[in-house]
Amino acid sequence: MAKVLVVAEIKKGNIKSSTTELLSKAKSLGAEAATVAIGADVGALAPELANAGSDTQYILEDAGMAFFSAGPYASAVVDAAKQFEADLIWFGFSESGKAMAPRVAAQLDAACATEITDIDLSGKHVEVIRPAITNKVMQRVKVNTPKLVAVVRAGAFEADTGITGSENVVKLAAPEADLKAVIEELVSEASGEIDLADADVVVSVGRGAKDQAGIDLVRELANDLNAGFGSSRAMVDGGFMAHNKQVGQTGKIVAPTLYIAIGISGAIQHLAGMNGSKVILAVNKDPEAPIFNVADYGIVGDLFEVVPLLREEIAKQKRKR
Amino acid sequence: MNPILMSLLLLVALAIFGRTMYQKIRLLMALEPADRFDNIKKRFKNVVVFAIGQKRLVGRKKERASGLMHALIFWGFCILLIRSVNLYGEGFVSGFQLPLLGEDSILGYVYMALKDIMEAVVLLMVLYALFRRAVQKPKRLHNTWEAYVVLGLIAILMISDLLYDGSRYNLIMLHGNPAQLHYFDNPTYGSEFLWTPITAGAAALVSGMGAEALGVAMVAMFWLHIITQLTFLNILPLGKHFHVITSLPNVFFKNLGYPHQTPKLLDLEDEAAWEDETLGLNHIHQLNWKQGLDLYTCTECGRCKEVCPTYTTDKPLNLYDFNDALKKEMLANADNIIKRAGLVRRIDPNGEANQIEKIKSEMIDLNSSKQLVGDVIALDTLWACTTCRACESVCPVTIEHVPRIIAMRQGQTLMAEAYPKELNPSLKGLERNGNPWGIGYDKRADWADGLNVKKMAEDSDVDYLLWVGCAGSFDDRSKKVSQGLVKILQHAGVNFAILGTEEKCTGDFARRVGNEMLYQMMAEENIATLNGYQVKNIITACPHCLNTLKHEFPPLGGSYNVIHHTEFIHKLIIEGKLHLNKSFDGVLTYHDPCYLGRYHGVYDQPRFILNSLSSQGVHELDRCKQESFCCGAGGGRMWMEETIGKRINQERAEEIVAKDTSHVAVGCPFCLTMIEDGMKDLEKEEEIRTLDIAELVAAHMI
């Protein structure tokens, strides 16, 4: 039976959904799954990790590990992998995962595959699927080393709540304090707004909104959906929106699950910034607007009529829940 | 008059002048090489047209008054130069006469009359120049004391000569010529004074003086004239009036065959070039000698900034200051540049490595302490340029501004990696999908679906390749232009094909932003494809593609006959293969794209086409043809934000709106986007339609 070590992703004391997804996948493949959790205050997470599907929980709880630092974190993962005798070490698709994976692979003399979307353990060799050439092709990669370190693409696997493991905690010793650099403090930007690049839903406003009143109306829609609020260039040039809100060729390039374009005609400069979105909804009064060529759903109408209707319907749905 | 004094003055003045010129020329010779000695005949022709003919001074309607003023002073100087020789001769030999221009010949008299009138004309022009500077104060001029000094010196030259002659006249005519002065007096043509009304006038002014006083005045004016002239000669190289000496050679060494020097094809595999930072223009000593001569020649007339789309919309690029900053930096480093050139000569490529290293480290010590981009030229200044060439097309002394800007961008992109980061998505799009938007390359031919357009891969035995370009392939708005053009070609029975998904961006914008590596990659891939199909004739609707395909591919091995679609449509009409009806209804104007007009001189064909479909003809914009105003998208600006000052496209759109037109025709996909966007900003897009000429033609074919 294959042994999979999932490196737990913890943000502000909570296990991220990606960890659960990875554990579910490991179990569904019939593998034995373990997790490794690293941080200053992660001891209490063991039951939750077991519940998510891990059979062994390697825990490194140390005040010195409060902030992520690729070197020592990777050493801890290597320690856990050796104790567990893991064949596969999986990371979630995060900056920290991407920083650790190559270090761990090098120390374990293992292959390293990034951004995998699927894995096949049935054959003699492990095989992974990963996109290449900006998603234009998917490649099937045969792994020739006995061990594989993989970074799994966000959302590639689904969580299965029916899968559980058992609690079996192994404490890890803190790596030697020969750190080249120590993270002293995490300075994060104090902004209440949702970052456009991170947002799962983005609502953008264009020239159709005309003025501040129109923008405010669309902003309300964004707030209703807890969405990032963006803009086309016209509104930035008009001085209504800040440049960091501009979606497009020379602004932010976003790819949310849902992109709602309100009053945006869809000039190619704008499309270049959002056509990677999974689902696109467009509202525009001009049925010829090029935005409808890329939209999955289109509403031809005046945004001053359509947006209030949308908001009403969203409020209704929320109440139902 | 006084041979000893004359010899002394000439010796001193010419020695100082010679020394100054030696230093100036030595600096130029220490700069990088430039090959500007080919086609001497054409070069002399340019000198006749631009320098002697003063084409850009008198040729521009908007600047005709000051242009004529300058031209008359210049022509006056040319004529008076002969007079000067005469006066130097007079210094040695009393009554000195030049061969052919003596009193035996009518030519001598004619010259005398001409000189007489020109002195008055020049004097009047100096007065006008003073009036302009002091009262009218045109915005483009810096009002410097130097200008007043020079105007003053010119006035002294004219007045002293007139008074010298006037005194002589009085002495001869009124006082019985006591000193027995020589004067022209030929039985056929009469006394020289009959030919010189202005001198007679000047004489009348001093007629009240006694013989003795006149004798003193005559001698004083003679020497004042000579000393002023020699002083003038020595002042010239010190400031902007150096152009009096350098503009003729500057025009002579003007780039031929293309409006300015094409960007240098960099050898990116040369490791030493990366190490020595010689890719692009990174240090002041990397200017070539012609660029140095350009800096000597800049007269700070400010025409360049007046027509510049960035300066007029409050951006920091001011070519006048740009030249001045470069000139100051070059002169401040003159000694080091000369020393450096000496060291370069000492490097023996086959010599010892240690020795070479030692010389190279000495060379690095001679680098300017200032960063060329950053300290001398600000980043925002460098990246503001749209490469529209408006500045170059009005420069009376043919200074090439744009190549320096591109070379500096090359340095910024390749060596310093300090280019605007907002360019990244577009550059990446080019690398991965062959178009700046990064749209899947496989969708490149989708616009032609159902139009029955052949692909080269299916049948390459065609007369023309239609080069569609990225905008025409991917931008919904420009796709309509491509579709219109296909309709025209099919209607006229032209045998053509497209490359389809094999076509890639020519790399134009990558090159304008200094990414020579990406440009060469795009160019080489395209050339391989084109040569593979043995393409000979190319039609394109994009002037930027036209420019790159026609002028920048040949050095990489791709030579084709490339024409713009407006040239081709014009040809079809002339040959009777295409007929248009004059049914266009509305007021039509035309916006000249920079890369079609100023880069390729195509002004008449688009107008011919528009006149063939509209009975009312073309209503010209104030800024049209050679002086067309850029839409703001050239030089890679399409892919950058425009955050400083007014938007250029809006400035242009306002100009079009002010013309009360119903339609504005364009011939470039970037112009189409920018002008249409400008109309949208002004909420005029319904009233004033922006259309490509191909769209108009497609709608009016019979």
Interface residues (C-beta under 8 A of the other chain):
Chain A: I133 T134 K136 R207 A234 D237 G238 H243 Q249 T250 G251 I253 G266 A267 I268 Q269 L271 A272 G273 N275 P290 N293
Chain B: E422 P425 S426 G429 R432 N433 P436 W437 G438 I439 G440 A471 F474 D475 D476 R477 W639 M640 E641 T643 R647 T673 D677 K680 D681
